[in-house]
Amino acid sequence: MKRAAKIATTRLIAPIALVAAGLIAACATAPAEPVQEQIDRDTATTVLRLGAPVELLATAPRERNADPFAYLAPFETNRMGERQLYLWASFAGDGMVMPAVHCGELVATLAARLAGGMPPAGMGLSRLPYRAPAAWNAVHVIPIDTRWLDCLASGARLGIEIGEDRFASDGSRDRDLAAFSERVRE
């Protein structure tokens, strides 16, 4: 009899425990906001940005131990009503080869490497809104216009060319880019 009661109790408690574990896991893995707004405390500039940069993957095998990833992310600064859009890019390398960024038919050459990760003069930020994923990554930032905003919102293919290397997005962050574009236009 005791064995039958134990089995009955186990059959009752096991599903409840599984549901509880599922609820705990769901709470622990709540998705981050795709678009975030923050204030640069040192300059009082408001920054609208993605929760995390878009990860691009090499389209062809790279040499051994070469990082197969590059990263792109738009952001907008708003300093006392003066708004500016930028595109941030990061990839493994010394930054001497200037990348070309593609969004559909649009192409931008990121000509200015940011020394030490500090923003260029006039951006109104004490630090960039994104961090390079590795210490050996080069970081580039370029001002963009509303044509780029439209392209990011359209789901067009994103890519970076760095010399012979090509990186492309898989489209998994298209909704986040569309949400960013929508927030900028509010």
C-alpha positions as a Markdown table, in Angstrom:
| # | Residue | x | y | z |
|---|---|---|---|---|
| 1 | Met | 0.0 | 0.0 | 0.0 |
| 2 | Lys | 2.8 | 2.4 | 0.9 |
| 3 | Arg | 4.3 | 1.8 | -2.5 |
| 4 | Ala | 1.0 | 2.6 | -4.3 |
| 5 | Ala | 0.6 | 5.8 | -2.3 |
| 6 | Lys | 4.2 | 6.8 | -3.1 |
| 7 | Ile | 3.6 | 6.3 | -6.9 |
| 8 | Ala | 0.4 | 8.2 | -6.7 |
| 9 | Thr | 2.1 | 11.1 | -5.0 |
| 10 | Thr | 4.9 | 11.1 | -7.5 |
| 11 | Arg | 2.5 | 11.2 | -10.4 |
| 12 | Leu | 0.8 | 14.2 | -8.8 |
| 13 | Ile | 3.9 | 16.2 | -7.8 |
| 14 | Ala | 6.0 | 15.6 | -10.9 |
| 15 | Pro | 3.8 | 17.6 | -13.3 |
| 16 | Ile | 3.5 | 20.4 | -10.8 |
| 17 | Ala | 7.3 | 20.5 | -10.4 |
| 18 | Leu | 7.7 | 20.6 | -14.2 |
| 19 | Val | 5.3 | 23.5 | -14.6 |
| 20 | Ala | 7.1 | 25.4 | -11.8 |
| 21 | Ala | 10.5 | 24.7 | -13.3 |
| 22 | Gly | 9.2 | 26.0 | -16.7 |
| 23 | Leu | 7.8 | 29.2 | -15.1 |
| 24 | Ile | 11.1 | 29.8 | -13.4 |
| 25 | Ala | 13.0 | 29.3 | -16.6 |
| 26 | Ala | 10.7 | 31.6 | -18.5 |
| 27 | Cys | 11.2 | 34.3 | -15.9 |
| 28 | Ala | 15.0 | 33.9 | -15.9 |
| 29 | Thr | 15.2 | 34.1 | -19.7 |
| 30 | Ala | 13.0 | 37.1 | -20.4 |
| 31 | Pro | 14.0 | 38.7 | -23.6 |
| 32 | Ala | 15.8 | 42.1 | -23.5 |
| 33 | Glu | 14.2 | 45.1 | -25.0 |
| 34 | Pro | 15.2 | 45.3 | -28.7 |
| 35 | Val | 15.5 | 49.1 | -28.5 |
| 36 | Gln | 16.8 | 51.0 | -25.5 |
| 37 | Glu | 17.1 | 54.6 | -24.6 |
| 38 | Gln | 19.8 | 55.9 | -22.3 |
| 39 | Ile | 21.3 | 59.2 | -21.3 |
| 40 | Asp | 25.0 | 59.8 | -21.4 |
| 41 | Arg | 25.4 | 61.2 | -17.9 |
| 42 | Asp | 28.6 | 63.2 | -18.7 |
| 43 | Thr | 27.1 | 65.0 | -21.7 |
| 44 | Ala | 23.3 | 64.8 | -21.1 |
| 45 | Thr | 22.9 | 63.4 | -24.7 |
| 46 | Thr | 20.1 | 60.9 | -25.1 |
| 47 | Val | 21.0 | 57.8 | -27.1 |
| 48 | Leu | 18.5 | 55.5 | -28.8 |
| 49 | Arg | 20.1 | 52.1 | -29.6 |
| 50 | Leu | 19.6 | 48.4 | -30.1 |
| 51 | Gly | 19.8 | 46.2 | -27.0 |
| 52 | Ala | 22.8 | 44.5 | -28.7 |
| 53 | Pro | 24.6 | 44.8 | -32.0 |
| 54 | Val | 23.5 | 42.7 | -35.0 |
| 55 | Glu | 25.9 | 39.7 | -35.5 |
| 56 | Leu | 27.1 | 39.1 | -39.0 |
| 57 | Leu | 28.8 | 35.8 | -40.1 |
| 58 | Ala | 31.6 | 35.3 | -42.6 |
| 59 | Thr | 30.1 | 34.1 | -45.9 |
| 60 | Ala | 33.2 | 32.0 | -46.7 |
| 61 | Pro | 35.7 | 30.1 | -44.6 |
| 62 | Arg | 38.4 | 32.4 | -43.2 |
| 63 | Glu | 41.9 | 31.5 | -42.3 |
| 64 | Arg | 42.5 | 29.4 | -39.2 |
| 65 | Asn | 41.8 | 31.2 | -35.9 |
| 66 | Ala | 40.2 | 34.2 | -37.7 |
| 67 | Asp | 37.1 | 35.5 | -36.1 |
| 68 | Pro | 34.1 | 34.6 | -38.2 |
| 69 | Phe | 32.0 | 37.5 | -36.9 |
| 70 | Ala | 31.5 | 41.2 | -37.5 |
| 71 | Tyr | 28.9 | 43.4 | -35.8 |
| 72 | Leu | 26.7 | 46.3 | -36.9 |
| 73 | Ala | 24.4 | 48.5 | -34.9 |
| 74 | Pro | 22.6 | 51.8 | -35.5 |
| 75 | Phe | 22.2 | 54.5 | -32.9 |
| 76 | Glu | 20.7 | 58.0 | -32.6 |
| 77 | Thr | 22.0 | 60.8 | -30.5 |
| 78 | Asn | 19.7 | 63.6 | -29.3 |
| 79 | Arg | 21.4 | 66.6 | -27.8 |
| 80 | Met | 19.0 | 69.3 | -27.0 |
| 81 | Gly | 16.8 | 68.5 | -29.9 |
| 82 | Glu | 19.7 | 68.1 | -32.4 |
| 83 | Arg | 19.4 | 64.5 | -33.6 |
| 84 | Gln | 22.0 | 62.5 | -35.6 |
| 85 | Leu | 21.9 | 58.9 | -36.8 |
| 86 | Tyr | 25.1 | 56.7 | -36.8 |
| 87 | Leu | 26.1 | 53.3 | -37.8 |
| 88 | Trp | 28.6 | 51.5 | -35.5 |
| 89 | Ala | 30.7 | 48.6 | -36.8 |
| 90 | Ser | 33.1 | 46.3 | -35.1 |
| 91 | Phe | 35.2 | 43.4 | -36.5 |
| 92 | Ala | 38.5 | 41.6 | -35.8 |
| 93 | Gly | 41.5 | 43.4 | -37.1 |
| 94 | Asp | 43.7 | 46.4 | -36.8 |
| 95 | Gly | 41.3 | 48.7 | -38.6 |
| 96 | Met | 43.8 | 49.6 | -41.3 |
| 97 | Val | 41.6 | 48.1 | -44.0 |
| 98 | Met | 38.5 | 50.3 | -44.2 |
| 99 | Pro | 35.2 | 48.3 | -44.3 |
| 100 | Ala | 32.3 | 48.9 | -46.7 |
| 101 | Val | 28.9 | 48.4 | -45.2 |
| 102 | His | 25.9 | 47.3 | -47.3 |
| 103 | Cys | 22.2 | 47.6 | -46.7 |
| 104 | Gly | 20.4 | 46.4 | -49.8 |
| 105 | Glu | 21.7 | 48.8 | -52.5 |
| 106 | Leu | 23.2 | 51.3 | -50.1 |
| 107 | Val | 26.9 | 51.3 | -49.5 |
| 108 | Ala | 28.8 | 53.3 | -46.9 |
| 109 | Thr | 32.6 | 53.3 | -46.4 |
| 110 | Leu | 33.5 | 53.6 | -42.7 |
| 111 | Ala | 36.5 | 55.8 | -43.2 |
| 112 | Ala | 37.4 | 56.8 | -39.7 |
| 113 | Arg | 38.6 | 54.3 | -37.1 |
| 114 | Leu | 38.0 | 55.4 | -33.6 |
| 115 | Ala | 41.2 | 55.6 | -31.7 |
| 116 | Gly | 41.0 | 53.8 | -28.4 |
| 117 | Gly | 37.2 | 53.4 | -28.8 |
| 118 | Met | 36.5 | 57.1 | -28.0 |
| 119 | Pro | 33.9 | 58.8 | -30.1 |
| 120 | Pro | 34.9 | 61.5 | -32.6 |
| 121 | Ala | 34.6 | 65.2 | -31.7 |
| 122 | Gly | 31.1 | 66.6 | -32.0 |
| 123 | Met | 29.2 | 63.4 | -31.4 |
| 124 | Gly | 28.3 | 64.6 | -28.0 |
| 125 | Leu | 29.1 | 61.3 | -26.2 |
| 126 | Ser | 31.6 | 60.5 | -23.5 |
| 127 | Arg | 31.6 | 56.8 | -24.7 |
| 128 | Leu | 30.0 | 54.8 | -27.5 |
| 129 | Pro | 26.7 | 53.1 | -26.8 |
| 130 | Tyr | 28.2 | 49.7 | -27.8 |
| 131 | Arg | 31.3 | 47.9 | -26.7 |
| 132 | Ala | 33.6 | 46.0 | -29.0 |
| 133 | Pro | 33.0 | 42.3 | -28.4 |
| 134 | Ala | 36.8 | 41.7 | -28.1 |
| 135 | Ala | 39.8 | 43.8 | -27.3 |
| 136 | Trp | 41.3 | 43.1 | -30.7 |
| 137 | Asn | 38.2 | 44.4 | -32.6 |
| 138 | Ala | 38.4 | 47.6 | -34.6 |
| 139 | Val | 35.5 | 50.0 | -34.1 |
| 140 | His | 34.2 | 52.3 | -36.8 |
| 141 | Val | 31.3 | 54.8 | -36.7 |
| 142 | Ile | 29.8 | 56.8 | -39.6 |
| 143 | Pro | 26.9 | 59.2 | -39.7 |
| 144 | Ile | 24.0 | 57.9 | -41.7 |
| 145 | Asp | 20.8 | 59.5 | -43.1 |
| 146 | Thr | 17.1 | 58.5 | -43.3 |
| 147 | Arg | 17.8 | 56.4 | -46.4 |
| 148 | Trp | 19.7 | 54.1 | -44.2 |
| 149 | Leu | 16.9 | 54.1 | -41.6 |
| 150 | Asp | 14.5 | 53.1 | -44.3 |
| 151 | Cys | 16.8 | 50.3 | -45.5 |
| 152 | Leu | 17.3 | 49.0 | -42.0 |
| 153 | Ala | 13.5 | 48.9 | -41.5 |
| 154 | Ser | 12.9 | 47.1 | -44.8 |
| 155 | Gly | 14.6 | 43.9 | -43.9 |
| 156 | Ala | 17.2 | 44.3 | -46.7 |
| 157 | Arg | 20.3 | 42.2 | -46.4 |
| 158 | Leu | 23.1 | 43.7 | -44.2 |
| 159 | Gly | 26.7 | 43.0 | -45.0 |
| 160 | Ile | 30.3 | 44.2 | -44.4 |
| 161 | Glu | 33.2 | 43.8 | -46.8 |
| 162 | Ile | 36.7 | 44.1 | -45.3 |
| 163 | Gly | 39.3 | 43.5 | -48.0 |
| 164 | Glu | 38.5 | 40.0 | -49.3 |
| 165 | Asp | 36.4 | 39.1 | -46.3 |
| 166 | Arg | 32.6 | 39.3 | -46.5 |
| 167 | Phe | 30.1 | 39.1 | -43.6 |
| 168 | Ala | 26.3 | 39.0 | -43.8 |
| 169 | Ser | 23.4 | 39.0 | -41.5 |
| 170 | Asp | 21.0 | 36.1 | -41.3 |
| 171 | Gly | 17.9 | 38.3 | -41.0 |
| 172 | Ser | 17.2 | 37.1 | -37.4 |
| 173 | Arg | 17.4 | 40.7 | -36.1 |
| 174 | Asp | 15.2 | 42.4 | -38.8 |
| 175 | Arg | 12.4 | 43.0 | -36.3 |
| 176 | Asp | 14.7 | 44.7 | -33.9 |
| 177 | Leu | 16.0 | 47.0 | -36.7 |
| 178 | Ala | 12.5 | 47.8 | -37.8 |
| 179 | Ala | 11.6 | 48.6 | -34.2 |
| 180 | Phe | 14.6 | 50.9 | -34.0 |
| 181 | Ser | 13.6 | 52.7 | -37.2 |
| 182 | Glu | 10.1 | 53.1 | -35.9 |
| 183 | Arg | 11.2 | 54.6 | -32.5 |
| 184 | Val | 13.5 | 57.1 | -34.3 |
| 185 | Arg | 10.5 | 58.3 | -36.4 |
| 186 | Glu | 8.3 | 58.8 | -33.3 |
